[in-house]
Amino acid sequence: MHYPDLQSLIADSKTALSKGPVAMILIEDDVEVASTIAHHAKAGFAQLIAFCVPGSVLPDGMPDNLRRVDFDVTADDALATIANAMIKAVPGQWLYYCYNAEYLFYPFFEDRSVGEMLGFMTEERRDTVMSYLVDLYAQDLRAHPSGVDRQSAYFDKSGYYALAREDSEGMPLERQINVFGGLRWRFEEHIAKHRQRTDRVSFFRAQPGLEMLTDRSFNIAEYNTFSCPWHNNLSAAIGSFRTAKALRRNPGSRDVINTFHWPQSEPFNWQSQQLLDLGLMEPGQWF
């Protein structure tokens, strides 16, 4: 199904968005579009929504539950615009977002569906799943000048840290942290400050009054927390080539960075256990 704009999708929400969870995939360019969609289809999302710049062409062989929406995802605050329209259209539904060349992982991803994971989080009385971006990159930038090499991807196995998030008066916010690491940390001089964090509330359950703000946080404070007050909750990870792509696309960084590889680089094996072993996500009470 192809919708000419966001409003057309929302008008058809009782049909197009009746089942969840729903994955919103923002397509910024033509890099790894097919693999991104296939990866999330395998996870078990009931609906996949691809938001694409008008005139772009999706690869052949897309899954039957994929819907395409024409939308300029490069526009300012595009994500917040999309998310807030979807929130109003599907109250009670779990929503997830990512970009192309990004890949979701959660504990036991290989054996359990995303619906099972969200069912557990619902039982935990949580309306969000905190996730952490894990920058993926090519080892050899001469062979892969875009920075993307899915067959032999690498990532940083260390170098991640968290700081308490503070309010406007400098007081720590309860159970909220800003997380840093990966390429965004190692090459921070080339990354805008508001893009350096790696924490992301990638899953959230829509409810009346909920709003995503332009910094990708939410107007309901509990939605920005990494866990409930009484114990640690499950978290997820997003393997992302997005930073590598940006650093290779920008002339200022491309001309001075000749490799992303460093002593703490490790081959990415595309398995959730690797991320669990390194503490880049955790199962909480889910076994």
FISE-48736 format. One line per 3 residues: their letters; for each residue y, x, z of C-alpha. Coordinates in steps of 0.05 Angstrom, whole numbers, always signed. Each point is the difference from the previous one (the first is absolute). Last residue first. Example, Ala and Ser with C-alpha at 12.3 -4.5 7.8 and 13.67 -1.06 7.14 Angstrom:
<sites>
SA	-21/+273/+143; -69/-27/+13
</sites>
This chain:
<sites>
FWQ	-300/+292/+624; +69/-31/+4; +34/+14/+67
GPE	+52/+48/-30; -29/+24/-66; +50/+57/-10
MLG	+42/+29/-57; +24/+70/-16; -40/+27/+59
LDL	-32/+55/-41; -71/-28/+9; +25/-70/-17
LQQ	+31/+24/-65; -64/+35/-21; -41/-61/+21
SQW	+39/-45/-47; -27/+35/-62; +39/+20/-62
NFP	-22/+73/+6; +70/+31/+4; -4/+75/-7
ESQ	+37/+34/+57; +69/+34/+2; +18/+33/+66
PWH	+8/+70/-31; +49/-26/-52; -4/-37/-68
FTN	+60/-39/-25; +14/+52/-53; +56/+24/-45
IVD	+56/-34/+37; +69/+25/-21; +10/-31/-69
RSG	-36/-64/+17; +44/-12/+62; +67/-5/-35
PNR	-30/-27/-64; -28/-61/+36; -65/-23/-34
RLA	-44/+50/+35; +26/-17/+70; -4/-74/-16
KAT	-72/+3/-25; -22/+40/+61; +34/-51/+45
RFS	-36/-58/-34; -69/+31/-1; -20/-42/+60
GIA	-62/-7/+43; +19/-59/+44; -29/+1/+70
ASL	-20/-56/+48; +6/-14/+74; -44/-36/+50
NNH	+33/-16/+66; +10/+40/+63; -3/-38/+66
WPC	+38/-47/+46; +71/-1/-29; -20/-16/-72
SFT	+2/+56/-52; +43/+34/-52; +61/-43/+11
NYE	+48/-22/-55; -27/-72/-4; +13/-7/+75
AIN	+75/+8/-13; +7/-61/-44; +55/+16/-51
FSR	-49/+44/-38; +3/+73/-23; +1/+18/-73
DTL	+69/+33/+4; +28/-59/-40; -25/-49/+52
MEL	-64/-40/-7; +11/-70/+27; -42/-46/+45
GPQ	+32/-67/+16; -62/-41/-17; -63/+43/+0
ARF	-32/+49/-48; -54/+46/+26; +14/+74/-11
FSV	-39/+57/-30; +34/+64/-25; +42/+12/+61
RDT	+16/+71/-22; +5/+66/+37; +11/+61/-44
RQR	+74/+12/+13; +40/+43/-48; +29/-55/-44
HKA	+62/-16/+42; +17/+75/+1; +0/+7/-76
IHE	-53/+49/-20; +14/+68/-32; +18/+36/+65
EFR	-61/-33/+31; -48/+42/-41; -52/+14/+54
WRL	+15/-66/+37; -3/-48/-59; -57/+41/-29
GGF	-43/-18/+60; +30/-17/+67; +44/-48/+38
VNI	-11/-61/+45; +54/-42/+31; -25/-38/+61
QRE	+3/-69/+30; -40/-21/+61; +61/-21/+40
LPM	+66/+24/-30; +27/+64/+30; +74/-3/+21
GES	+52/+35/-43; +52/-56/+3; -14/-25/-71
DER	-74/-4/+16; -48/+58/+0; -67/+14/-34
ALA	-43/+49/+39; -19/+59/-43; -66/+13/-34
YYG	-32/+62/-31; -42/+21/-59; -10/+72/-21
SKD	-76/-1/-10; -53/-16/-52; +52/-1/-57
FYA	-27/-32/-63; -38/+20/-63; -23/-39/-61
SQR	-52/+27/-48; -19/-61/-42; +65/-37/+15
DVG	+44/+55/-26; +74/-20/+5; +56/+51/+8
SPH	+28/-20/-68; -8/+72/-25; -76/-4/+7
ARL	-29/+64/-30; +62/+40/+19; +6/-38/+65
DQA	-68/+24/+24; -19/-29/+68; +18/-71/-19
YLD	+29/-44/+54; -15/-54/+52; +50/-18/+54
VLY	-32/-38/+57; +43/-60/+18; -14/-32/+67
SMV	-19/-71/+13; +17/-51/+54; -37/-65/-6
TDR	+41/-63/+16; -8/-69/+31; -42/+22/+59
REE	-35/-48/+47; -61/+45/+4; -41/-56/-31
TMF	+50/+2/-58; -11/+75/-5; -75/-12/-6
GLM	+10/-50/-55; +46/+50/-34; -56/+51/-2
EGV	-51/-50/-25; +48/-23/-55; +11/+72/-21
SRD	-74/+4/-12; -49/+43/+38; -48/+54/-24
EFF	+41/+53/-35; +63/-15/+38; -34/+15/+67
PYF	+68/+14/+32; +58/-15/-48; +18/+31/-67
LYE	+50/-25/-51; +16/+39/-64; +68/+15/-30
ANY	+9/+22/-72; +35/-67/-14; +41/-26/+59
CYY	-22/-34/+64; +6/-67/+35; -43/-44/+44
LWQ	+7/-73/+19; -41/-41/+49; +14/-75/-6
GPV	+26/-44/+57; +62/-22/-39; -10/+9/-75
AKI	+63/-13/-40; +52/+22/+51; -35/+67/+11
MAN	-8/+9/-76; +75/-6/-12; +13/+48/+57
AIT	-49/+51/-27; +27/-1/-71; +72/+9/+20
ALA	-18/+52/+53; -39/+40/-51; +55/-3/-53
DDA	+53/+25/+49; +39/+35/-56; -33/-10/-68
TVD	-59/+45/-20; -50/-58/+8; +33/-37/-57
FDV	-43/-63/+0; -48/-31/-49; -58/-29/+39
RRL	-73/+14/-17; -57/-36/+34; -66/+35/+15
NDP	-59/-43/+24; -38/+9/-65; -2/+76/+6
MGD	+37/+42/-53; -41/+25/-59; +57/+24/-44
PLV	+58/+40/+28; +65/-34/+18; +57/+3/-50
SGP	+73/+6/+19; +50/-46/-33; +29/-28/+64
VCF	-6/+51/+57; -63/-17/+38; -20/-36/+64
AIL	-76/-2/+3; -26/-54/+46; -73/+6/+23
QAF	-32/-60/+33; -61/-8/+45; +3/+73/+20
GAK	-70/+29/+5; +9/+75/+7; -31/+8/-70
AHH	+60/-36/-30; +45/+49/+37; -34/+60/-32
AIT	-2/-33/-69; +75/-14/+2; +17/+71/+19
SAV	-49/+29/-50; +30/-41/-57; +72/+18/+17
EVD	-14/+74/+7; +69/+21/-27; +34/-52/-46
DEI	+64/-6/+39; +29/-38/+60; -55/-53/+8
LIM	+10/-36/+67; -67/-25/+25; +2/-61/+46
AVP	-69/-12/+29; -15/-70/+26; -49/-14/+56
GKS	-8/-55/-15; -11/-64/-38; +50/-52/-21
LAT	+46/+50/-34; -5/-19/-73; -13/-74/+9
KSD	+46/-21/+57; +45/+59/-20; +17/-27/-69
AIL	+75/-6/+14; -4/+68/+35; -30/+31/-62
SQL	+53/-31/-45; +55/+24/+47; -25/+72/-5
DPY	+10/+3/-75; -35/-9/-67; -67/-15/+32
HM	-63/+24/-35; -69/-26/+20
</sites>
